[in-house]
Amino acid sequence: MAGTLVTIFLGVAFGFSLNKAGLTKYNKIVNVFRFTDMAVLKFMMTALVVAMSGLYILRGFGLVEFPNIPATYIVGNLVGGLLFGVGMALTGF
């Protein structure tokens, strides 16, 4: 239960910081696809690096265990991400 509350809090905090930084505005999202404004990508990459570093630190202390991921999930994630991105670009969001 405590882990769920922490997860919800972190998700809300991340969304709030995205909104406060102005990265949820239409022009910011569209300009990422036009390669004219990389602010959203920089923010997301920073978040990924922080999350990755935190997970590896937790794994080093033995608090987190990484599951084995079969290759089929990686392909599914890549295809799903591509479809999601194309869908966003086509709808103009």
N, C-alpha and C positions, 0 to 999 in steps of 0.2 A: 504494500500500500504506500509506504513512504517513497519507494522508487518511482511509482506512478505520479505522485505529487511533485517530485523533483523534476520528472520529465515534462509534466504539464507546465510547471513554472519556467523551465528553461525554454520551452517552445514559445510561450507567451513573451518572454523577455527577448528572444531572438526576433520574433515578429514585430514587437514594439520598436526594437532598435532599427530594423529595416524600415519601418514606417517613419520614425523620427529622422532618419538619414535621408528621407525622400526617395528611397529606392523602390517604392511601390507605385510610383507615378508612371503613367502611360508612356511619356516621352523617354524616361530612363530605360524602360524595358525595350521599347522599340529601337532605341539607339544602340542597345547591345547587339541586336540582330543586324543593324547597319554598320557595326564596328566603328561607331563614332564616339561612344561613351562607354568606357570599360569600368565604371564605378561599381556597378552591380556585380560584375565578375570578380573584381578585386575583393569586394566585401565577402562574397560567397567562398572564394578561395581562401581568404583569411580564416573564415569560420571553419572550413574543412581542415586546414592545417592545425588550428587550435584543438579541434575535436580529435584529430588523429594523434596529436602529441599527447593529449590527455588520456586517450585510450591506451596508448603504448606505455605511458607511465603507470597507469592502473594495472596493466598486465604485468609490468615489471615487479610490482608489489604483490602480485598474486591475487588481486581483487577482481580481476576480469579474466575470463577465458574466451579466446577467439574460437568460433566453430570452424570446422572444415567446410569450405564452400565448393560444391561441385562446379565444373566448368559450364554446365548447362545454365546455371543461374547467372553467371557472368554474361553469357550471350543474351539471355532474356532481359537482363538489366540494360544492356547496351541498346537492344532493339526497342525496349519500352521507353528509354530516355530519348532516343531518336524520334520515335513517334510522338511523344509528348512535346518535344521542342518544335517539330514540324507543325503540329496542331496549334501550338501557341502562335507561331509565326504566321500561319494561314489565317487565323482568326483575328490577327492584328492586335493581340494583347501584349 
